Amino acid sequence: MGRKQTDPALSRYGLLVLFLMGTISCCMVYLCFSALFRPRNGNTELLVSKVSDDLKSEDGDGDGDCCRGIEHLELWGDAVKWGSDFKVNSSKNCCLACKGMCSGDNGPCLCDSWVFCGDKQACGDQFGECWLKKQKDALEPDRRDSGDHVMWTSGLVFGRGEGIVGLETEYGTIHVKLLPDCAPHSISYILELLASRHCVGCHFYRAESRGKSWDSEGNHIEHAPYGPPFALIQGTLGAYGTVFKDIATEACPTIRRGSVAWVDSGPEFFISLASHNEWNKAYTVFGFVLPEDMEIVERIAQLPTEPEVWSNINVAVLGNPVPLHVRRIKRSGGNLN
């Protein structure tokens, strides 16, 4: 049986229509996600409104799968493996070599930073060198140089019980394990906040419980709606007097209970009280709350709120915002699983 012939012009028209429909669908998804976290225009004191045009999701289903660094950055520090004697073919392999020097569940990493030369033309004889280093203070790493003229790529690795900061509130301190291997640019900003030793203006301003949509472990209840409420607390890490540079999308695993992620490109962020598979890996995750501290997050989520509408989305805004301060935590023996 012969195939029915199709007018070529008509086929091209049909493909154009499909392309336009796809583009419109993507825009609608983006607007929906942005509206979910964006307050109305009048609330400038609650949120520095900055919506990223780039909401693309990148690979990475957890911190174990990540091995990223920052280009044009050279970290200094004591070498535990000399790059002149150790060459690899990618920055990821250099990062993995550093991770391989961690002592598992019971101790710190012998290597907590790595430096790789991956620009063949700029590096010359140093191309492929992988320097594995140990910082005197991993939360305040020794930087030798940065900028476009720097040929090195560097990254941090935090062992078990390390790389934990505290979000100190009047309701308790929320311990957050940072993920520099998944979101190195995000963690660089957090470390700047630590170095400045202040976070004036940082606070939580939105709080929504799990409602009847998620159980106590953050699992979605079958046939229940996905909100509102949306099971999260939202705030800002935009400190007064600190210049914030938008952070490009980094690793976007599925949001789980305890995930700490940016809203768009920051400095607005949220802590999730539930797993949100329906959000389709749309947000950069830069840390997670230690499980034993989720009760503090739950307590904040139960505070009195006032209803507001942000871009046709019903949200709950705290009647009294909760100030927070980012604090150093020397070491934690908490549950990191």
C-alpha positions as CSV (number, residue, x, y, z in Angstrom):
1,M,0.0,0.0,0.0
2,G,1.5,3.4,-1.0
3,R,2.0,6.2,1.5
4,K,-0.1,9.3,1.1
5,Q,1.9,12.2,-0.3
6,T,2.2,15.4,1.8
7,D,2.6,18.9,0.6
8,P,6.2,19.9,1.7
9,A,5.1,23.5,2.5
10,L,2.3,22.1,4.7
11,S,4.8,19.9,6.5
12,R,7.1,22.8,7.2
13,Y,4.1,24.8,8.5
14,G,3.1,21.9,10.8
15,L,6.7,21.7,12.3
16,L,6.7,25.5,12.9
17,V,3.4,25.2,14.8
18,L,4.8,22.3,16.9
19,F,7.9,24.4,17.7
20,L,5.9,27.4,18.8
21,M,3.7,25.2,21.0
22,G,6.7,23.7,22.6
23,T,8.3,27.1,23.3
24,I,5.1,28.4,24.8
25,S,4.8,25.3,27.0
26,C,8.4,25.8,28.3
27,C,7.7,29.4,29.1
28,M,4.5,28.5,31.0
29,V,6.4,26.0,33.2
30,Y,9.1,28.6,33.9
31,L,6.5,31.2,34.9
32,C,4.7,28.7,37.1
33,F,7.9,27.8,39.0
34,S,8.9,31.5,39.3
35,A,5.5,32.5,40.6
36,L,5.6,29.8,43.3
37,F,8.4,31.6,45.1
38,R,8.0,35.2,44.0
39,P,6.2,37.7,46.2
40,R,4.1,40.5,44.9
41,N,5.9,43.6,43.7
42,G,5.0,45.7,46.8
43,N,7.0,43.4,49.1
44,T,10.5,44.8,48.3
45,E,11.5,44.7,51.9
46,L,10.8,40.9,52.1
47,L,12.5,39.9,48.8
48,V,15.1,41.4,46.5
49,S,13.2,40.4,43.4
50,K,15.6,38.9,40.8
51,V,14.3,36.2,38.4
52,S,16.8,34.2,36.5
53,D,16.2,33.7,32.8
54,D,18.1,30.4,32.9
55,L,16.1,27.7,34.7
56,K,17.8,24.8,32.9
57,S,18.3,21.6,35.0
58,E,21.6,19.9,35.1
59,D,22.5,16.3,35.9
60,G,23.1,15.2,39.4
61,D,20.9,13.1,41.6
62,G,22.8,13.6,44.8
63,D,26.0,14.9,46.4
64,G,27.7,11.5,45.7
65,D,27.4,12.1,41.9
66,C,28.8,15.6,41.9
67,C,32.4,16.6,41.2
68,R,32.5,20.3,40.2
69,G,35.0,23.1,40.6
70,I,35.4,26.8,39.8
71,E,37.4,27.7,36.7
72,H,40.0,30.5,36.8
73,L,40.6,29.9,40.6
74,E,43.8,28.7,42.2
75,L,43.5,27.5,45.8
76,W,46.7,27.4,47.8
77,G,47.4,25.2,50.8
78,D,49.7,22.3,51.8
79,A,50.1,19.7,49.1
80,V,49.4,16.1,50.0
81,K,49.9,15.0,46.4
82,W,52.1,17.0,44.0
83,G,50.6,17.8,40.6
84,S,54.0,17.6,39.0
85,D,54.0,13.9,39.8
86,F,50.3,13.3,39.3
87,K,48.4,14.1,36.1
88,V,44.8,13.2,35.1
89,N,42.6,13.9,32.1
90,S,39.8,16.0,33.6
91,S,38.9,18.2,36.6
92,K,36.3,15.6,37.6
93,N,39.0,12.9,37.9
94,C,41.1,15.3,40.0
95,C,38.1,15.9,42.3
96,L,37.5,12.2,42.6
97,A,41.1,11.6,43.5
98,C,40.7,14.1,46.4
99,K,37.5,12.4,47.5
100,G,39.3,9.1,47.4
101,M,41.5,10.4,50.3
102,C,38.6,10.7,52.6
103,S,38.6,8.2,55.5
104,G,34.9,7.1,55.2
105,D,32.4,7.5,58.0
106,N,34.7,8.2,60.9
107,G,37.1,11.0,60.1
108,P,38.1,14.0,58.0
109,C,39.5,14.0,54.5
110,L,43.2,13.9,54.1
111,C,42.5,16.0,51.0
112,D,39.9,18.8,51.2
113,S,40.8,20.8,48.1
114,W,42.1,20.2,44.6
115,V,43.6,22.2,41.8
116,F,43.7,21.1,38.2
117,C,45.2,22.6,35.0
118,G,43.0,21.8,32.1
119,D,43.7,24.4,29.4
120,K,46.3,22.7,27.2
121,Q,47.5,26.0,25.6
122,A,47.7,28.0,28.8
123,C,49.1,25.2,30.9
124,G,51.8,24.0,28.6
125,D,54.0,21.4,30.4
126,Q,51.7,21.7,33.4
127,F,48.6,20.4,31.4
128,G,46.8,17.7,33.4
129,E,48.5,18.5,36.7
130,C,46.3,17.6,39.7
131,W,47.4,19.1,43.0
132,L,45.7,17.6,46.0
133,K,45.8,19.9,49.1
134,K,44.8,20.2,52.7
135,Q,43.6,23.6,54.0
136,K,44.3,24.9,57.4
137,D,40.6,26.0,57.5
138,A,38.3,24.4,54.8
139,L,35.6,27.0,55.6
140,E,38.1,29.8,54.9
141,P,40.3,28.3,52.1
142,D,43.6,29.9,51.1
143,R,43.1,31.6,47.7
144,R,46.2,32.4,45.7
145,D,44.6,34.1,42.7
146,S,41.5,34.3,40.6
147,G,40.3,35.8,37.4
148,D,40.4,35.1,33.6
149,H,44.2,35.1,33.6
150,V,44.3,32.1,36.0
151,M,44.7,28.8,34.2
152,W,43.7,26.6,37.1
153,T,40.3,25.1,38.2
154,S,39.9,24.5,41.9
155,G,37.3,22.8,44.2
156,L,36.6,21.9,47.8
157,V,35.7,18.5,49.3
158,F,34.1,18.3,52.8
159,G,34.4,15.0,54.6
160,R,31.8,13.6,57.0
161,G,31.2,16.0,59.9
162,E,32.9,18.8,58.0
163,G,31.6,21.7,56.0
164,I,28.6,22.3,58.2
165,V,27.2,25.8,59.0
166,G,24.5,26.8,61.4
167,L,21.5,29.0,60.5
168,E,21.0,30.4,64.0
169,T,17.4,31.5,64.8
170,E,15.5,32.2,68.0
171,Y,13.9,28.8,67.7
172,G,17.2,26.9,67.5
173,T,20.2,26.4,65.2
174,I,19.6,24.6,61.9
175,H,22.7,22.7,60.9
176,V,23.3,22.6,57.2
177,K,25.8,20.3,55.4
178,L,27.2,22.3,52.4
179,L,27.8,20.6,49.1
180,P,30.8,22.3,47.4
181,D,31.3,19.5,44.9
182,C,27.7,20.0,43.7
183,A,27.4,23.7,43.9
184,P,30.9,25.3,44.2
185,H,29.8,28.8,43.2
186,S,26.9,28.7,45.7
187,I,29.2,27.6,48.5
188,S,31.8,30.3,47.6
189,Y,29.1,32.8,48.4
190,I,28.2,31.1,51.7
191,L,31.9,31.1,52.7
192,E,32.0,34.9,51.9
193,L,29.1,35.3,54.4
194,L,31.0,33.4,57.0
195,A,34.2,35.4,56.5
196,S,32.2,38.7,56.8
197,R,30.9,37.5,60.2
198,H,27.5,39.1,59.7
199,C,24.3,38.4,57.9
200,V,22.3,41.5,58.8
201,G,19.1,41.4,56.9
202,C,19.1,37.6,56.5
203,H,15.7,36.2,57.6
204,F,12.9,33.7,56.9
205,Y,9.7,35.4,55.7
206,R,7.5,32.6,54.3
207,A,6.4,29.5,56.1
208,E,4.1,26.7,54.9
209,S,3.4,23.4,56.5
210,R,3.1,19.9,54.9
211,G,-0.7,20.3,55.3
212,K,-2.5,17.1,54.2
213,S,-0.4,16.6,51.1
214,W,2.8,15.0,52.6
215,D,3.3,12.7,55.6
216,S,5.8,13.3,58.4
217,E,8.7,11.8,56.4
218,G,8.0,14.2,53.5
219,N,6.3,11.6,51.2
220,H,3.5,12.7,49.0
221,I,0.1,11.3,50.0
222,E,-1.6,9.6,47.1
223,H,-4.3,11.6,45.4
224,A,-3.6,14.7,47.6
225,P,-2.9,18.0,45.9
226,Y,0.6,19.3,45.6
227,G,-0.2,22.5,47.4
228,P,-0.9,25.1,48.7
229,P,0.5,24.8,51.3
230,F,3.8,23.9,49.6
231,A,5.8,22.4,52.6
232,L,8.7,24.8,52.9
233,I,10.2,27.8,54.7
234,Q,11.6,30.6,52.5
235,G,14.1,33.3,53.3
236,T,16.9,35.4,52.0
237,L,20.7,35.3,52.5
238,G,21.1,38.7,51.0
239,A,22.9,40.6,53.7
240,Y,22.8,44.4,54.0
241,G,26.0,45.9,52.6
242,T,26.9,42.7,50.7
243,V,27.0,42.8,46.9
244,F,25.3,39.7,45.7
245,K,26.1,38.4,42.2
246,D,23.5,36.1,40.6
247,I,24.6,32.5,40.8
248,A,24.2,30.4,37.6
249,T,22.3,27.1,37.8
250,E,24.4,24.4,39.3
251,A,23.4,20.8,40.3
252,C,19.7,20.4,40.4
253,P,18.8,17.0,42.0
254,T,15.2,16.3,43.0
255,I,14.1,18.3,46.0
256,R,13.9,16.1,49.1
257,R,12.9,16.7,52.7
258,G,15.7,18.8,54.1
259,S,17.0,20.1,50.8
260,V,18.4,23.7,50.9
261,A,18.1,25.4,47.5
262,W,18.2,28.8,45.8
263,V,15.1,30.4,44.4
264,D,16.1,31.1,40.9
265,S,19.6,32.6,41.1
266,G,19.5,33.6,44.8
267,P,20.0,35.1,47.3
268,E,16.4,34.0,48.1
269,F,16.4,30.3,49.2
270,F,14.2,27.7,50.7
271,I,14.3,24.6,52.9
272,S,11.9,21.9,51.9
273,L,9.8,20.0,54.4
274,A,8.8,17.4,51.7
275,S,10.0,15.6,48.6
276,H,8.9,17.5,45.5
277,N,9.3,15.2,42.4
278,E,6.7,17.5,40.7
279,W,9.2,20.3,40.6
280,N,11.3,18.5,37.9
281,K,14.8,19.3,39.2
282,A,14.4,23.0,38.7
283,Y,16.4,24.4,41.6
284,T,20.1,24.5,42.6
285,V,20.6,22.5,45.8
286,F,23.6,23.7,47.8
287,G,23.1,21.8,51.1
288,F,20.8,19.7,53.3
289,V,19.6,20.1,56.8
290,L,20.7,17.4,59.3
291,P,17.7,15.2,60.0
292,E,17.7,15.9,63.8
293,D,17.2,19.7,63.1
294,M,14.2,19.3,60.8
295,E,12.0,19.7,63.9
296,I,13.2,23.3,64.1
297,V,12.2,23.8,60.5
298,E,8.8,22.3,61.2
299,R,8.4,24.6,64.2
300,I,9.0,27.7,62.0
301,A,6.6,26.3,59.4
302,Q,3.9,26.4,62.1
303,L,4.3,30.0,63.1
304,P,1.4,32.5,62.5
305,T,1.2,33.6,58.9
306,E,-0.9,35.9,56.7
307,P,-2.2,34.9,53.3
308,E,-0.9,36.6,50.2
309,V,-1.1,36.1,46.5
310,W,2.1,36.1,44.4
311,S,1.4,35.9,40.7
312,N,-1.9,34.1,41.2
313,I,-0.3,31.6,43.7
314,N,-1.7,31.5,47.3
315,V,1.2,31.7,49.8
316,A,1.6,32.1,53.5
317,V,3.9,34.9,54.8
318,L,5.1,35.1,58.3
319,G,3.5,37.8,60.4
320,N,6.8,38.3,62.1
321,P,9.9,37.4,59.9
322,V,12.4,35.2,61.7
323,P,16.0,36.7,61.6
324,L,18.8,34.3,61.0
325,H,22.6,34.4,61.3
326,V,25.1,32.1,59.5
327,R,27.5,30.6,62.0
328,R,30.6,28.4,61.8
329,I,30.2,24.9,63.2
330,K,33.6,23.4,64.0
331,R,32.5,19.8,63.7
332,S,29.2,17.9,63.9
333,G,28.6,14.2,64.7
334,G,25.0,14.5,63.5
335,N,23.2,12.1,61.2
336,L,24.5,12.9,57.7
337,N,22.6,10.0,56.0
